[in-house]
Amino acid sequence: MRLADFALERYFARWEFAVQHVLCASDVEGWPMGELLALADDEARAMWEGLSLGYTESTGHPLLRREISTLYESVEAEHVLVFAGAEEAIFCLMSTSLQEGNHVIVTWPGYQSLYEVARAAGATVSLHALREEDGWSLDVDRLVRSFRPETRMVVVNAPHNPTGMLPAEGEWRRLASECAAAGIRLVADEVYRFLEHDGSRTLPAGADIDERAVSIGVMSKSFAMAGLRIGWLATRDRAVLDRCARMKDYTTICSSAPSEVLALIGLRARERVLARSRSIVAANLAVLDDFFDRRSDAFTWVRPRGGSTGFPKLVPAGPAGSSADAFAARLVEETGVLLLPSTAFGSGDSHFRIGLGRTDLPEAIAKLDGALGPRA
Ligand SMILES: Cc1ncc(COP(=O)(O)O)c(C=O)c1O
C-alpha cells in the first residue's frame, strides 16, 4: 500500500513544536494530568494506582468500551473498538473496507487520511466540496447526485475540520436514509462532536441513526486529551469491527494501559471536561468575532457552527496579501504565530485554518493584528 504524504502532518512536523503560538491547532488545550486524576471516582482511582503495565485487551478495556457506548443511544459496549487515536481507526476502517472498483465520496477540504487511505486501498474518491458561498454547508442533494452504482461509502466529518460546518439534523437524517436506501455505508467522523456553538444541538451519531453506519470518535478534540492517543469506532455492524480488529493486530495490537484508564476517568467526568472545552472555545470565538469585524480589510470569514476550527479567507490586495502560504510564512517568522494555509488541504492558497481551542489565542491574535499594521 503506497500512501501520498499527509501534507498537514508534514507541516506540523516542521512547525508545531518550534513556534510560540500554534494558532491553527484543531485540538482543545490539553488537560493537566494532575487535574484529570483529581476527577477520578473511587473505582478508576484504584485502577490507576493498581495498574500493571502489561498488554491490554485488544478490543479495549471493557469498562472503557462500556463508557464510550454511553455517548450513543443504541450502541452497546461490544459495538465499540478502541484504537490509538481516530487516525488508527480511520486507517483500519478504510484499508479493510475498500478495494479497487469501489467508489467513495468524502467531504472536502478535510482531514487527508479520510480520503488518502481510501485511495491507497484502490478506491476511486470523489471529493464533496463544501463551498464558502453556501456558508460551507453540506449540500445533500448534490452529494446524493454523485452516488454511483459502485459507491460503497460516504464519509462526512461533522462538525467539520476546517470549516466548522454542522448540518441541520433533518439534512443529516435525510443523507443517512439516502445512503441506506442505496446500500452505501455512512461513515461519520465525529471527533468534534459535543462542540456545537450558539446552542446548536449535538447531531445524532451516525451509528445511532443507521445500523450499518460507522461513527469515529476520539479523546483528542472535544475531550481535550490528544496525548492519550485513544480513539474508537462505534457501529452495530459487527463484521466491520471484526475486520478492523484483524487489521489492528498489525498496527498497535492493543491500547496503552495508562491511557485507557485516563480516558475512562475523562469520559466519566465528561460534563466537567466538555464544559471546560466549550468555555475555552466560546471565549475564543468572542475574541475572533471582534477581530474579524475590525479587520474586514484583511479577512472574510464564515463563522463556524461547530468544532474547534474555522477557515477564514484573505481579502485580495488587503494588508495580509492574497497568498495564505506567503502570509503564514511571514507571520511565523516575524511573530512566532503559526497558521495553517489552505495549501495543506490542497484547497487553493487563499484560506487558512484557525484553531479555537488554545488558551493563548487572544495573545496570538494580538500579534497577528500587530503584524497587519493599523487599518488604513
Ligand atoms: C476530522 C478528523 N478526523 C480524525 C482526526 C485524527 O484524530 P487523532 O489525531 O486524535 O487521531 C483529526 C485530527 O485532526 C481530524 O481533524
PDBQT file of the ligand as one rigid body, heavy atoms in Angstrom, charges set to zero:
ROOT
HETATM    1  C1  LIG A 401     -11.587  15.176  11.124  1.00  0.00    +0.000 C 
HETATM    2  C2  LIG A 401     -10.508  14.474  11.873  1.00  0.00    +0.000 A 
HETATM    3  N1  LIG A 401     -10.561  13.141  11.990  1.00  0.00    +0.000 NA
HETATM    4  C3  LIG A 401      -9.611  12.462  12.651  1.00  0.00    +0.000 A 
HETATM    5  C4  LIG A 401      -8.556  13.116  13.232  1.00  0.00    +0.000 A 
HETATM    6  C5  LIG A 401      -7.484  12.305  13.931  1.00  0.00    +0.000 C 
HETATM    7  O1  LIG A 401      -7.537  12.474  15.326  1.00  0.00    +0.000 OA
HETATM    8  P1  LIG A 401      -6.310  11.959  16.196  1.00  0.00    +0.000 P 
HETATM    9  O2  LIG A 401      -5.117  12.744  15.743  1.00  0.00    +0.000 OA
HETATM   10  O3  LIG A 401      -6.612  12.301  17.588  1.00  0.00    +0.000 OA
HETATM   11  O4  LIG A 401      -6.140  10.531  15.954  1.00  0.00    +0.000 OA
HETATM   12  C6  LIG A 401      -8.452  14.503  13.125  1.00  0.00    +0.000 A 
HETATM   13  C7  LIG A 401      -7.297  15.222  13.713  1.00  0.00    +0.000 C 
HETATM   14  O5  LIG A 401      -7.054  16.369  13.429  1.00  0.00    +0.000 OA
HETATM   15  C8  LIG A 401      -9.469  15.197  12.433  1.00  0.00    +0.000 A 
HETATM   16  O6  LIG A 401      -9.442  16.526  12.305  1.00  0.00    +0.000 OA
ENDROOT
TORSDOF 0
